Every structure is written in structure tokens, then in C-alpha cells.
């Protein structure tokens, strides 16, 4: 491909709405153009890179024994009603009617469609295990689309599903796909770390996210540099350190705290450490109010509460609900309350703490939770923070920012039961299939590569996914000898399977050099009168500052060596 024939314009400056490095660089390098909020057009160089990522994903899926399919994006609402997610997916799912008033969705994910297919196509244990996948666009009505391809309304996703006879078989399929993901992200040049994760709306009982660490990452990742433990902040656990307030200090005593509502305010007013103040929260679990207690300096992790309550839907209670269930916001507590009460494990044995008195302007001090309150269970219920003790080795955890590029789930039988996806075992008895789910954000992966691999001059593409592996800059386009040698080199490289992009513009050398670095071609080759006077082509890797003079007859082998 020649620049003179390409639909390619580079930009000196990125648009103001491009917030992170990768988004800015992909716009400036001419890989993407914005069509609307959360909607992007892939330009010719961008689509070439995307297709290379897709090809690697396909190769590793087939290596793992997965078979490719392709499902409609537009799906009937009945599928989603059957799984229960018509109600639970919320406004993030695009819903629409056809001319006959029938309801449809633009698929945000594909569990329903794949399970329905398996129900109809798999009937015998002899057909198991079975792993099928697709590469398909997905749609989600994001509240705030941002960061280009990282969080858009439309995105390209690879989703795969495994169907097994039992849990043991599902474990084998999970391991196959997990290993495939490790290979995929290594081949596309990403340093992606698998971390333990919550299963979220998709469901299931176990999950790993593959995270790419970046300062712009949307997720907090807790990790241990000593033993290697890693989990996202939603899932992360800790070795619980009990609070030191375990000696009873007499009966609970009501104390006036006028105008003091936040734990920090109450602590300062009473002259006590903030962790001696118990934060009491009323939340709705499947629509019914429950109270949750956590130390005053910690935050409730709703996902941990959901797991404790068997997958209950957890929602924040409004002020009117809190008032009716317990008392005025900022002054509520568990003493004398006729509500189910759950507490963070750090509060177990707490015998001299402060809680709300369930009336405006008053708190209770010297409270013993076991004596004065009816706590149903003490569990780890808070969001883990940096410095908490690693649950495996006890060393302090550190927090980093990361972007999710893939996730593996053990779904169990949640969807197969909902759809009646069963098979006949060796005895002829019907049994429900056990499922796994495996997603990769292909378009997100493309931008994550740019986010992780760049410098002050532009993108640094790994050779495996670069739009073109070599850019050949012809500096003297009016010199027939230079043009002839450049053309010969391009043909020789292409014969070896190397993608070559020829910059044949009548531009200044400095402009060509800057554009080559901005776009990020792995190898830059300069063909010019001055270079040939020195002995040949000027060749350098994108990651190096200095070029080497390579004789024309040795150039192909030298470039192949650099790409390898």
C-alpha cells in the first residue's frame, strides 16, 4: 500500500474529548474517527490492526478445540425473559420493537442465544464436551461512553461457551480456555494479568479477568508482590484484622451528637478514633431492608453482601426507606432494631464501639455488638484497600489501575436450567449441562495494546498486530534510482509475507519521520540519495533511536531479523 493511494490523514492534535493516551494516538494516527458518542469508524489502518487481533484470537480458539458460529445481533425478547435478564439487565440494554410491536434487544452479550442453540442441538453425552464461539458486535447503552474503544456503545467481542456433562468436565474446558487466553494476550503483545473477579450480571460461581495495567484503567486491582495473589477490587479479599475495642466499658450510653452524621464528624465530636465508630447502612436485599455494619473508615462492598445473601439483588435504600426501617439517616444503629443485621468480620468481638441511636442527634457509645445487637453473621463485607493483608500470605496488598480485556466464567447450570438444556447420559437419564463462558473484548484489546505500548512520539505496535510491519519512506521521489530500489525491496519483503506501507508523498523528511513514529510501524526503512551514498537503506526499529545502513542485497534478511 502506498500513502498516495491510502485514505489516511494524521493529526497534529487530538480532539478535546480524547482523554487517555491510546484514544488520542488512535485518532491522531488516523486509525479511528468518531461518528457519535461511543461510536467509532475504523479507518483502513485501524481495521487492518483489528483483523490481525481477530486472526490471533481465532487461531487460539480453534487450537483449544472451539468451533466458530455467528449469531444475530438482533434477538427476540423471549430469550431474555426466559433467563430473567430482561428485568435485571436494566437500561444498559438496547430494546426495540419491530413493526408488529414484537420486542427485541440488540445483544449486549450472548448467554441466552448460545444456550438455546445447545438445547436444540445437543442431546447426548457423546456430543460433549462442546465449545462454540463467535466474533460479533455487541451493544450497550453506556451512561457515559468514554476513552474511545475502551467504553463504547458498540464494540467487537469474541464470546465462547463450553457445554460439559458435569463440573469436572467444565473445569477441563475452563482450563483450556484460560490457557488459550494467556497465549492470545502474549501473541498480541499485551502484558495481561489474570486476576480473580466477581461474576456480575452474567452469573456463575467463579471467574478470572485478564487485566492490562495502565494509569488510565477503570478498575482497581489488588495484588501481592510476594505471593502473586491478584483480584479486582470488587472480588479482593483480605486477612481480617479485628478491631482493638474488645473490652466492655459498661452499659451502652446515649450521648448527644447534634448535627453530627458522618462517621468522621461523630469521631471528631466525641474525640474517638474513626474505626471505633460503626457505620450502619440500610440497603435493600431483593427489595427488603437489611442493616449492614462496617468500621467507620471502610466502605461496604455490595457484591460481597450479595454473595453472603445467596445472590440477592442489592440496592441502595432511599432516605424515606431508611427512616421507616431504622430512623433518620446519619443516626441509625443496630441496637433494638427489628431488622436482619450483618456485620463485617472486623467487628466480631467489638465491645466498646459507637453506633447511631436511631433518633436524630444521638448516638450510643460503649456498645457491645454481641451483647446489645442481634448480628446474624460476621463476614468480610468491605472493599479491600491498599495495605490490607493478602489473604494468601498476609503481606500488604498494593493497588494498581487496570483495564479488563477478557474474562472467563464458570457458569454452572444457571442458564442451562433456565432453558432446559439437557442431555442423555450413558444410562439414558436426562442431565443438565454444565456451562462456562469466555469473553474477549477484541476492539478493546486493540486499544489496550496502544495504551500499553507507546512513547512521546506515538504508538509502538507489536509486529504481530501492526497495520503494516514495515514502512518504507521514499525521500527522493523524483530520483528514479531511489524509487527503483525502494520498489524492489518492497516486492521482496512482500514475497516473504511482510506487510509494507510505502510513504511516497512529496513531503519533507521530517514530516515522514514524525508520521512513521506516530503510526508506530515496527520497522522503518528510509530510501534516499544520502543513504545510498553511505551504502544502502537506513533501517531501524521503532523502539530504537539510531538507524543502521544496510546494503540493498542484505536488507530483506536484516528486516526479517528485526521483525523476529
C-alpha positions as CSV (number, residue, x, y, z in Angstrom):
1,X,0.0,0.0,0.0
2,X,1.2,3.5,-0.9
3,X,0.4,6.6,1.2
4,X,-0.6,8.4,-2.0
5,X,-3.4,5.9,-2.5
6,X,-4.4,5.5,1.1
7,X,-7.3,7.0,3.0
8,X,-5.1,8.3,5.7
9,X,-4.7,11.6,7.4
10,X,-2.7,12.1,10.6
11,X,-3.4,14.9,13.0
12,X,-1.1,17.2,15.0
13,X,-3.6,17.5,17.9
14,X,-6.2,15.1,19.2
15,X,-9.8,16.2,19.8
16,X,-10.7,17.6,23.2
17,X,-12.9,14.6,24.1
18,X,-10.0,12.2,23.7
19,X,-8.9,11.8,27.4
20,X,-6.4,9.0,27.5
21,X,-3.2,8.4,25.6
22,X,-4.4,5.5,23.5
23,X,-7.6,7.3,22.4
24,X,-5.6,10.4,21.4
25,X,-3.0,8.4,19.5
26,X,-5.5,6.3,17.6
27,X,-7.3,9.4,16.4
28,X,-4.1,11.3,15.6
29,X,-2.6,8.3,13.7
30,X,-5.7,8.0,11.5
31,X,-6.8,4.7,12.9
32,X,-10.2,5.8,14.2
33,X,-12.8,8.6,13.5
34,X,-15.7,9.4,15.8
35,X,-19.2,9.0,14.4
36,X,-21.1,9.9,17.5
37,X,-21.0,9.4,21.3
38,X,-19.4,6.0,21.9
39,X,-19.5,5.2,18.2
40,X,-16.3,4.9,16.1
41,X,-15.4,4.2,12.5
42,X,-12.3,2.1,11.8
43,X,-10.2,3.7,9.2
44,X,-8.2,1.4,6.8
45,X,-5.1,1.2,9.1
46,X,-7.3,0.6,12.1
47,X,-9.3,-2.2,10.6
48,X,-6.1,-3.9,9.4
49,X,-4.8,-4.0,13.0
50,X,-8.2,-5.2,14.3
51,X,-8.3,-8.0,11.8
52,X,-4.9,-9.2,12.9
53,X,-6.1,-9.3,16.5
54,X,-9.1,-11.2,15.4
55,X,-7.0,-13.7,13.4
56,X,-4.9,-14.5,16.5
57,X,-8.0,-15.0,18.6
58,X,-9.5,-17.4,16.0
59,X,-6.3,-19.4,15.8
60,X,-6.1,-19.9,19.5
61,X,-9.8,-20.7,19.8
62,X,-9.5,-23.4,17.2
63,X,-6.3,-24.7,18.9
64,X,-8.3,-25.0,22.1
65,X,-11.0,-27.0,20.2
66,X,-13.6,-24.3,19.9
67,X,-15.9,-24.1,16.8
68,X,-16.9,-20.8,15.3
69,X,-20.5,-19.8,14.8
70,X,-22.3,-16.5,14.2
71,X,-25.4,-15.4,15.9
72,X,-27.8,-12.5,15.0
73,X,-27.2,-9.3,16.9
74,X,-30.9,-8.6,17.0
75,X,-32.5,-11.1,19.3
76,X,-36.1,-11.8,20.5
77,X,-37.1,-10.6,23.9
78,X,-38.5,-14.0,24.8
79,X,-34.9,-15.4,25.2
80,X,-34.0,-12.8,27.7
81,X,-37.3,-13.2,29.6
82,X,-36.7,-16.9,29.9
83,X,-33.3,-16.3,31.6
84,X,-34.7,-13.5,33.8
85,X,-32.3,-10.9,32.4
86,X,-35.0,-8.9,30.6
87,X,-35.7,-7.5,34.0
88,X,-32.2,-7.5,35.6
89,X,-30.1,-6.1,32.7
90,X,-31.7,-2.6,33.2
91,X,-31.3,0.4,31.0
92,X,-27.9,-0.7,29.7
93,X,-29.6,-3.0,27.2
94,X,-30.9,-1.5,23.9
95,X,-34.6,-2.6,23.5
96,X,-36.7,-2.0,20.4
97,X,-39.9,-3.0,18.7
98,X,-40.5,-4.2,15.1
99,X,-43.5,-3.1,13.0
100,X,-45.6,-5.8,14.6
101,X,-44.9,-4.5,18.1
102,X,-42.7,-7.5,18.9
103,X,-39.9,-6.7,21.4
104,X,-36.2,-7.3,20.5
105,X,-32.8,-6.5,22.0
106,X,-29.5,-5.6,20.5
107,X,-27.4,-8.2,22.2
108,X,-25.1,-6.9,24.9
109,X,-23.8,-10.5,25.5
110,X,-24.8,-14.0,24.2
111,X,-25.6,-16.5,27.0
112,X,-29.2,-16.8,26.1
113,X,-28.7,-17.4,22.4
114,X,-25.9,-19.9,22.8
115,X,-27.8,-21.9,25.5
116,X,-30.9,-22.0,23.4
117,X,-28.8,-23.4,20.5
118,X,-27.2,-26.1,22.7
119,X,-30.6,-27.1,24.0
120,X,-31.8,-27.8,20.4
121,X,-28.6,-29.3,19.0
122,X,-27.0,-31.3,21.9
123,X,-28.9,-34.4,23.1
124,X,-26.4,-37.0,24.1
125,X,-23.3,-37.3,26.3
126,X,-21.4,-38.3,23.1
127,X,-21.6,-34.7,21.9
128,X,-19.9,-33.4,25.0
129,X,-17.7,-31.6,25.7
130,X,-18.6,-28.9,23.2
131,X,-17.1,-25.4,22.9
132,X,-18.5,-22.9,20.4
133,X,-17.7,-19.2,19.9
134,X,-18.4,-16.2,17.7
135,X,-16.8,-12.9,16.8
136,X,-19.6,-10.4,16.8
137,X,-20.6,-6.8,17.6
138,X,-22.3,-6.1,20.9
139,X,-24.3,-3.1,22.0
140,X,-24.6,-1.5,25.5
141,X,-26.2,1.8,26.3
142,X,-23.4,3.2,28.4
143,X,-24.3,6.1,30.7
144,X,-21.0,7.8,29.9
145,X,-19.2,6.4,26.8
146,X,-15.5,7.4,27.1
147,X,-11.9,6.5,26.3
148,X,-12.6,5.6,22.6
149,X,-12.9,1.8,22.2
150,X,-12.4,1.2,25.9
151,X,-16.0,2.0,26.8
152,X,-18.3,2.5,23.7
153,X,-21.9,1.8,22.8
154,X,-20.8,-0.7,20.1
155,X,-17.8,-3.0,20.4
156,X,-16.4,-6.2,18.9
157,X,-16.4,-9.1,21.2
158,X,-15.3,-12.8,21.0
159,X,-17.7,-14.8,23.2
160,X,-17.3,-18.5,23.7
161,X,-19.3,-21.0,25.7
162,X,-18.5,-24.5,26.9
163,X,-21.0,-27.3,27.5
164,X,-20.0,-30.2,29.6
165,X,-21.5,-33.2,31.2
166,X,-20.5,-32.3,34.8
167,X,-18.4,-29.9,36.9
168,X,-15.2,-31.9,36.4
169,X,-15.6,-31.6,32.6
170,X,-16.3,-27.9,33.0
171,X,-13.1,-27.5,34.9
172,X,-11.2,-29.0,32.0
173,X,-12.9,-26.7,29.5
174,X,-12.2,-23.7,31.7
175,X,-8.5,-24.6,31.9
176,X,-8.3,-24.9,28.1
177,X,-9.8,-21.5,27.5
178,X,-7.8,-19.9,30.3
179,X,-4.6,-21.2,28.7
180,X,-5.8,-20.0,25.3
181,X,-6.3,-16.5,26.7
182,X,-2.8,-16.5,28.1
183,X,-1.4,-17.3,24.7
184,X,-3.7,-14.8,22.9
185,X,-2.6,-11.9,25.0
186,X,1.1,-12.8,24.8
187,X,0.8,-13.1,21.0
188,X,-0.8,-9.6,20.6
189,X,2.0,-8.1,22.7
190,X,0.0,-7.4,25.9
191,X,1.1,-7.9,29.4
192,X,-2.3,-9.1,30.7
193,X,-2.5,-10.4,34.2
194,X,-5.3,-12.9,35.2
195,X,-7.0,-11.8,38.4
196,X,-9.9,-13.2,40.5
197,X,-13.1,-11.4,39.7
198,X,-16.8,-11.2,40.5
199,X,-19.2,-12.8,38.0
200,X,-21.5,-9.8,38.0
201,X,-24.8,-9.9,35.9
202,X,-23.6,-12.9,33.9
203,X,-23.8,-15.1,37.0
204,X,-21.8,-18.2,37.9
205,X,-19.6,-19.1,40.7
206,X,-16.0,-18.4,39.6
207,X,-14.3,-16.0,37.3
208,X,-10.9,-14.6,36.2
209,X,-10.5,-11.3,34.5
210,X,-7.4,-10.6,32.3
211,X,-6.3,-7.1,33.2
212,X,-3.9,-4.7,31.4
213,X,-2.3,-2.4,34.0
214,X,-2.4,1.3,32.9
215,X,-2.8,4.5,34.8
216,X,-6.0,5.2,32.9
217,X,-7.5,1.8,33.9
218,X,-11.1,1.9,35.1
219,X,-10.7,-0.9,37.6
220,X,-8.7,-1.2,40.8
221,X,-6.5,-4.3,41.1
222,X,-5.3,-5.5,44.4
223,X,-2.1,-7.6,44.1
224,X,0.6,-9.1,46.3
225,X,4.2,-8.7,45.2
226,X,5.2,-11.5,47.5
227,X,3.0,-14.5,46.5
228,X,1.4,-13.2,43.3
229,X,-2.2,-13.1,44.5
230,X,-4.3,-10.7,42.4
231,X,-8.0,-9.8,42.3
232,X,-10.1,-6.9,41.2
233,X,-11.3,-4.6,43.9
234,X,-14.9,-6.0,43.7
235,X,-13.6,-9.5,44.4
236,X,-10.5,-9.0,46.5
237,X,-10.4,-10.5,50.0
238,X,-8.1,-9.8,53.0
239,X,-7.0,-11.3,56.2
240,X,-9.3,-9.6,58.6
241,X,-7.7,-7.6,61.4
242,X,-10.1,-7.5,64.4
243,X,-10.7,-4.0,65.9
244,X,-8.9,-3.5,69.2
245,X,-12.1,-2.4,71.1
246,X,-12.9,-5.8,72.7
247,X,-13.1,-4.9,76.4
248,X,-16.6,-3.9,77.6
249,X,-16.8,-0.4,79.1
250,X,-20.1,-0.7,80.9
251,X,-23.6,-0.4,79.6
252,X,-24.5,1.3,76.3
253,X,-24.8,5.0,76.9
254,X,-26.8,7.5,74.9
255,X,-24.8,10.6,74.0
256,X,-26.0,13.8,72.2
257,X,-24.3,14.4,68.8
258,X,-26.2,17.4,67.4
259,X,-25.7,17.9,63.7
260,X,-23.1,15.1,63.5
261,X,-24.0,12.5,60.9
262,X,-20.9,11.3,59.0
263,X,-18.6,8.9,60.8
264,X,-15.7,11.4,60.6
265,X,-17.9,14.1,62.2
266,X,-19.0,11.8,65.0
267,X,-15.5,10.6,65.7
268,X,-14.1,14.2,65.9
269,X,-17.0,15.3,68.1
270,X,-16.6,12.5,70.6
271,X,-12.8,12.5,70.4
272,X,-12.6,8.9,69.3
273,X,-10.7,7.1,66.5
274,X,-12.8,6.7,63.4
275,X,-12.6,2.9,63.4
276,X,-14.4,3.0,66.8
277,X,-17.4,4.4,65.1
278,X,-19.6,1.8,63.4
279,X,-21.1,2.8,60.1
280,X,-24.6,1.5,59.9
281,X,-26.2,1.2,56.5
282,X,-29.7,0.1,55.4
283,X,-29.8,-1.5,52.0
284,X,-32.5,-3.4,50.1
285,X,-31.8,-7.1,49.5
286,X,-34.4,-8.4,47.0
287,X,-36.5,-5.4,47.9
288,X,-36.4,-5.9,51.7
289,X,-34.4,-3.7,54.1
290,X,-31.4,-5.2,55.9
291,X,-28.8,-3.4,58.0
292,X,-25.1,-3.8,57.4
293,X,-22.4,-2.7,59.8
294,X,-18.8,-1.9,58.8
295,X,-16.0,0.0,60.6
296,X,-16.3,3.8,60.2
297,X,-13.3,4.1,58.0
298,X,-14.3,1.4,55.5
299,X,-16.8,1.1,52.6
300,X,-19.4,-1.7,52.1
301,X,-18.7,-4.0,49.1
302,X,-22.2,-4.7,47.8
303,X,-21.0,-7.7,45.8
304,X,-19.7,-9.4,49.0
305,X,-23.0,-8.8,50.6
306,X,-24.8,-10.3,47.6
307,X,-22.7,-13.4,47.9
308,X,-23.4,-13.7,51.6
309,X,-27.1,-13.4,50.9
310,X,-27.1,-16.1,48.2
311,X,-27.1,-13.8,45.2
312,X,-29.7,-11.4,46.4
313,X,-30.2,-8.2,44.4
314,X,-28.6,-5.4,46.4
315,X,-29.8,-1.8,46.0
316,X,-29.2,1.4,47.9
317,X,-32.2,2.4,50.1
318,X,-33.6,5.9,49.8
319,X,-33.9,8.2,52.7
320,X,-37.6,7.5,53.2
321,X,-37.0,3.8,53.4
322,X,-34.1,4.3,55.9
323,X,-36.3,6.5,58.0
324,X,-39.1,4.0,58.1
325,X,-36.9,0.9,58.7
326,X,-34.5,2.4,61.3
327,X,-34.5,6.1,61.8
328,X,-33.0,9.4,60.5
329,X,-30.1,9.0,58.1
330,X,-26.8,9.6,59.9
331,X,-28.1,8.5,63.3
332,X,-29.1,4.8,62.8
333,X,-27.7,1.8,64.5
334,X,-28.4,-1.9,65.3
335,X,-29.4,-1.7,68.9
336,X,-33.1,-2.6,69.5
337,X,-33.7,-2.8,65.7
338,X,-36.1,-5.3,64.2
339,X,-34.2,-5.8,61.0
340,X,-31.8,-8.5,59.8
341,X,-28.3,-7.3,60.7
342,X,-25.0,-8.4,59.1
343,X,-21.6,-7.1,60.1
344,X,-18.1,-7.0,58.7
345,X,-15.8,-9.6,60.2
346,X,-13.5,-7.0,61.7
347,X,-16.4,-6.1,64.1
348,X,-16.7,-9.5,65.6
349,X,-16.0,-9.2,69.4
350,X,-16.3,-5.4,69.3
351,X,-17.3,-4.4,72.8
352,X,-16.7,-0.7,73.0
353,X,-17.9,1.0,69.9
354,X,-20.2,3.9,68.9
355,X,-23.4,3.4,66.8
356,X,-26.4,5.5,65.9
357,X,-29.2,5.6,68.5
358,X,-31.9,5.6,65.8
359,X,-33.1,9.1,66.7
360,X,-31.9,12.5,65.4
361,X,-28.9,14.0,67.1
362,X,-28.0,11.0,69.3
363,X,-25.5,8.1,69.3
364,X,-24.8,5.2,71.6
365,X,-21.3,4.7,73.0
366,X,-19.8,1.7,74.9
367,X,-21.9,-0.7,72.7
368,X,-21.0,-4.4,72.7
369,X,-22.3,-5.8,69.4
370,X,-22.7,-9.3,70.7
371,X,-24.5,-8.1,73.9
372,X,-26.6,-5.2,72.5
373,X,-27.3,-6.2,68.9
374,X,-28.6,-9.2,67.1
375,X,-26.0,-9.8,64.3
376,X,-26.9,-12.7,62.1
377,X,-23.4,-13.2,60.6
378,X,-19.9,-11.7,60.6
379,X,-18.3,-11.9,57.2
380,X,-15.8,-10.0,55.1
381,X,-18.1,-7.3,53.7
382,X,-15.8,-4.3,52.9
383,X,-13.9,-3.1,49.8
384,X,-10.3,-4.1,50.2
385,X,-7.8,-1.2,50.0
386,X,-4.1,-0.9,49.6
387,X,-2.2,-2.0,52.8
388,X,-4.8,-4.7,53.7
389,X,-3.2,-8.1,54.4
390,X,-3.0,-10.5,51.5
391,X,-5.5,-13.4,52.0
392,X,-2.8,-15.9,51.0
393,X,0.4,-14.8,52.6
394,X,-0.5,-11.9,54.9
395,X,1.8,-9.3,53.2
396,X,0.4,-5.8,52.4
397,X,-1.5,-5.6,49.2
398,X,-0.8,-2.9,46.6
399,X,-3.4,-1.3,44.3
400,X,-2.9,-0.6,40.6
401,X,-5.3,0.6,37.9
402,X,-6.2,-1.8,35.1
403,X,-8.4,-2.3,32.1
404,X,-10.2,-5.6,31.5
405,X,-9.6,-7.2,28.1
406,X,-11.0,-10.6,28.7
407,X,-12.9,-12.7,31.3
408,X,-13.6,-16.4,31.9
409,X,-16.6,-17.6,33.9
410,X,-17.7,-20.9,35.4
411,X,-21.4,-20.5,34.9
412,X,-22.5,-23.8,36.3
413,X,-26.2,-24.6,35.4
414,X,-27.7,-21.1,35.7
415,X,-28.6,-20.8,32.0
416,X,-28.9,-24.5,31.1
417,X,-31.5,-24.9,33.8
418,X,-33.4,-21.9,32.7
419,X,-33.5,-23.2,29.1
420,X,-33.8,-26.8,29.9
421,X,-30.5,-27.6,28.1
422,X,-30.1,-31.2,29.0
423,X,-28.5,-34.4,27.5
424,X,-29.0,-38.1,28.0
425,X,-26.2,-39.8,29.9
426,X,-24.8,-43.3,29.4
427,X,-27.8,-44.8,31.2
428,X,-30.3,-42.8,29.1
429,X,-31.1,-40.5,32.1
430,X,-31.6,-36.7,31.3
431,X,-29.0,-34.4,33.0
432,X,-28.5,-30.7,32.8
433,X,-25.4,-29.4,31.0
434,X,-22.7,-27.5,33.0
435,X,-21.6,-24.3,31.3
436,X,-18.6,-22.0,31.0
437,X,-18.4,-18.5,29.4
438,X,-15.3,-16.8,27.9
439,X,-15.2,-13.3,26.5
440,X,-12.6,-11.1,24.9
441,X,-13.2,-7.5,24.1
442,X,-11.4,-7.6,20.7
443,X,-11.8,-3.9,19.9
444,X,-10.9,-3.0,23.5
445,X,-7.8,-5.3,23.2
446,X,-6.7,-3.3,20.2
447,X,-6.8,0.0,22.1
448,X,-5.3,-1.6,25.2
449,X,-2.2,-2.5,23.1
450,X,-1.8,1.1,22.2
451,X,-2.4,2.2,25.8
452,X,0.4,-0.1,27.0
453,X,2.8,0.4,24.1
454,X,3.6,4.0,23.2
455,X,6.1,6.8,23.8
456,X,6.2,10.5,23.5
457,X,6.3,10.2,19.7
458,X,3.4,7.8,19.1
459,X,2.3,4.2,19.0
460,X,4.7,1.3,19.2
461,X,3.0,-1.7,17.5
462,X,4.0,-5.2,18.2
463,X,4.8,-6.8,14.8
464,X,2.0,-9.4,15.2
465,X,-0.8,-6.8,15.0
466,X,0.7,-3.7,13.4
467,X,-1.4,-2.4,10.5
468,X,1.8,-2.8,8.4
469,X,5.0,-4.3,9.7
470,X,7.4,-2.1,7.7
471,X,7.1,1.5,6.5
472,X,9.3,2.3,3.6
473,X,10.0,6.1,3.3
474,X,11.0,7.2,-0.2
475,X,12.7,10.6,0.4
476,X,13.6,11.4,-3.2
477,X,10.5,10.5,-5.2
478,X,12.0,12.3,-8.2
479,X,15.1,10.1,-8.3
480,X,14.4,7.0,-10.5
481,X,17.3,5.0,-8.9
482,X,15.9,5.6,-5.4
483,X,12.4,4.7,-6.4
484,X,13.5,1.6,-8.3
485,X,15.5,0.2,-5.3
486,X,12.6,1.0,-2.9
487,X,10.1,-0.8,-5.2
488,X,12.4,-3.8,-5.5
489,X,12.8,-4.0,-1.7
490,X,9.0,-3.7,-1.1
491,X,8.3,-6.6,-3.6
492,X,11.0,-8.8,-2.0
493,X,9.6,-8.2,1.5
494,X,6.0,-8.8,0.4
495,X,7.2,-12.1,-1.2
496,X,8.3,-13.1,2.3
497,X,4.9,-12.3,3.8
498,X,5.8,-8.9,5.2
499,X,3.3,-6.1,5.1
500,X,4.9,-3.0,3.6
501,X,3.5,0.6,3.6
502,X,5.3,2.9,1.2
503,X,5.3,6.6,2.1
504,X,5.7,8.0,-1.4
505,X,4.4,11.5,-0.6
506,X,6.3,14.6,-1.8
507,X,6.8,15.7,1.8
508,X,9.8,16.8,3.8
509,X,11.7,14.0,5.5
510,X,10.9,15.4,8.9
511,X,7.2,15.1,8.2
512,X,7.6,11.5,7.1
513,X,9.7,10.6,10.1
514,X,7.1,12.1,12.5
515,X,4.2,10.3,10.9
516,X,6.1,7.0,10.9
517,X,6.7,7.2,14.6
518,X,3.1,8.4,15.3
519,X,1.5,5.5,13.5
520,X,4.1,3.2,15.1
521,X,5.2,0.8,12.3
522,X,7.6,-1.7,13.9
523,X,10.4,-1.2,11.4
524,X,11.2,2.0,9.5
525,X,13.2,1.8,6.2
526,X,14.4,5.0,4.6
527,X,15.3,5.0,0.9
528,X,17.1,8.2,-0.1
529,X,20.0,9.6,-2.1
530,X,22.1,10.4,1.0
531,X,21.6,6.9,2.5
532,X,22.6,5.2,-0.7
533,X,25.7,7.3,-0.9
534,X,26.6,5.9,2.5
535,X,26.0,2.3,1.4
536,X,22.2,1.5,1.4
537,X,18.9,1.7,3.2
538,X,18.6,3.3,6.6
539,X,16.9,0.8,8.8
540,X,15.8,1.0,12.4
541,X,13.3,-0.5,14.8
542,X,10.5,1.8,16.1
543,X,11.9,1.4,19.6
544,X,15.5,2.4,18.7
545,X,16.9,5.9,18.1
546,X,19.7,5.1,15.7
547,X,19.5,3.7,12.2
548,X,21.8,1.2,10.6
549,X,22.9,1.4,6.9
550,X,22.1,-1.9,5.3
551,X,23.2,-2.8,1.7
552,X,20.3,-3.4,-0.7
553,X,21.2,-7.1,-1.1
554,X,21.2,-7.7,2.7
555,X,18.1,-5.6,3.5
556,X,15.5,-8.3,3.4
557,X,17.3,-10.6,5.8
558,X,18.1,-7.7,8.1
559,X,14.5,-6.5,8.2
560,X,13.2,-10.1,8.8
561,X,15.6,-10.4,11.7
562,X,14.3,-7.1,13.2
563,X,10.7,-8.3,12.9
564,X,11.5,-11.6,14.5
